[in-house]
Amino acid sequence: MKTGKFVSVVLSAVLIAAAACGCQKSETLESWAYSYESGTEALKLCNNGTAVFDGNDYTYTKDNEYIDLKDKNGQEIKMRYTVSGDEMTLYKISSYTLQGDGDADGIVGVWNCGNSAFEFTDKGTFLEDNIFPGHFLVDEEAGTIKLMYTTQLEDTVMYYSLDGNVLTIEYPWPMVKTGSGSKSVSGQTVG
């Protein structure tokens, strides 16, 4: 193989690999970090329709309410979000399974998802991750649960849905814009 053709093939392979692994800084539309770790980028949305979220590569579409991520296997994650200036609230989705025998009676019960857990009582109290207690209010019409912590944590409103013994929670994660994103584009559809 001639040197020029070899260099061309290698350069093409490098460019394809770079495109598959996210975008360059100049192609970044938005870059966000969790507010508790503002120096570490957690979500990057690129103008070429790719995204990186929590270290994983995706393609994405975005409207004024949801960011829809799709991995290379076609698995989708549709996350609700709100933006206010340089701050965003991203609602990460987790599915919790009811523990014990019997069927769910609303959200009352002990719900587990890996290392995370919620216990909701019929007295209107809850315990999150066996550490954070408080009281809760359910708004069935809005599909929300308001957590009012008795510790120094701020009140939290999360979205929920119930399907049999599976409780799906959209938990709000505060994020801040990072310096690597060129601009925030709300309502942008890409991909």
N, C-alpha and C positions, 0 to 999 in steps of 0.2 A: 504494500500500500504506500502510495506517495505521501510524503510528509504533510503537504497542504491538505490532502483529503483526510488524513489521520487527525490533524488538528481540528478540522471542521467537524468531524464525527465526535471527537471528545468534547469540543465546545458545545455542540448541540445537546449532548447527553447531560452536561453540567447545567445548561439552561433549563432543560426539561426537569431535572431533579430539583433545581431551585424553585421552579414554579409549583411543583408538587408539594414542596415543604413550606408553603406560605409565601408571603410577599416581602419585597424589599421595603426599606423605610420610605422610599419615594412613592411606593404604591399603596401605603397604608392610609385608609380613610379614617379609621378610628382605632385608638389604642386605649385600653382601660386596665386598671389594677384594682384589686380589692382595697377598700379604704384602710383596712388594718395592715396592709402590706403595700403601700402606695409606690414603692420603688420597683415592684415586680409586675411586669405585664401579665395579665391573665386572659385578656380577650383582645384579639387583633382582627379587624375586618379590613379586607383589602379590596382595591378597585378591580382586581381580576377575578372576583367572585370566590376567593378562598378566605379562610378564617383559621385562626389558631385559638383554641379555648382550653384552658387548663392543661396546656402542653400537647393537645391532640389536634390534628389537622382535619379540616372540614371544608366543604363548599357551603355557601349560605345565601339566603334571601332575607330581606328585612323590610318590614313595613312600619307604620307608626306605632304598632303595639307589640309585635313579636319579632324575634330573631329566630330564624329556622335554620339549624345546622344539620348537615348531612355528612356522615362519614363515608369512607371508601366502600363500605359494605352496604350502603343504602339506609343505614339506621338513622332516624331523625330525632333531633331534640328541638322542640319548639318552646322557646323561653319568652315569657312576657317581660317587658322592660318599660321604664319611664326615665326620661332625661330631664334634668334641670341644670342648664349651664354646663359646668365642668363635672357634674355629678350624675351618676346613673344608679338606679336600683334595678338589679337583674334578679329575676325570680327563677332560681334553680329548682329543678323538679326531682323529687325523690318519692319512691313508692314504699309505704310501710305496710307490714302484714300484721293483722290482729293476732295476738298471742292467746293461747288457751282454747278451750272448746266452745262451740256455739257460734252463732252468727252475730255480726256487728249490730249494735243498737245505736245508730248514729255514730258519733266519734268516741263515745264512752268506751274505755278499755285501754289496754296496753298495746302499743304499736311499735314494731321494731323494723329497722332498716340498717343492716350491718351494725356499725358501732353507734348508731343514733337511735334514740327512742323517745316516744311521747307517751305519757299516761294521762288520760283525761277522765275525770270522775263525774258522777252524776250530781255532785255538789258544786260544779263549776270551777274546780281547781285542776291544775295540771302540774306535771313534773317533766321537764325536758332533760334528756340525757342523764337522768338520775341525779342532777345537780341543781337545775334552775327551776324553782317553784313559782307558782303564780295562780292567777285566775284567768278564765277565758270566756269569751262571748262568741257565739256562732251566729253568722248572718247567712242563713240558707239561701235567701234570694240572691245575694251578691256572691255567694260561694266563698265566703271568707271566715277565718277564725282570727280573732284578736287576742293576742297573748299579752297579759298585763303582769309583768314580772314583779315579785316581791323583793328581788335583789335590785341592784343599781342598773340593770339593763333597761333600755328603752322599750316601751310598748312596741309590739310587732304585729302587723296585719299580714297574714299569709293566705293565699288562695288554696282551696282544697276541693277534691271530689272523692266520692266514695263509691266503690264498685265491689259489692259483696264484702269480703274481709280484706280488701286492699284500700288503703287510704293514700291517695296521691296528694302530696303537698308541694306547692310552689312557694319556696321560702325566699324572702327578700335579702339580697346581698348588696350592701352599699358599695359602689365603685367610684373611682375618680379617674379623670382623664390623665393619661400620661403624656410626656413630651414627645414620644415617638410617633404619635398620630398627627397627621397634618390638619385634620378638621373633623368635627362631628357632623354626620349627615343623617338627620332624622328622616324617616320615611323613604330611605334609599332602597330600591330593589336592585340587587346585583345577582349575577349568576344565571 
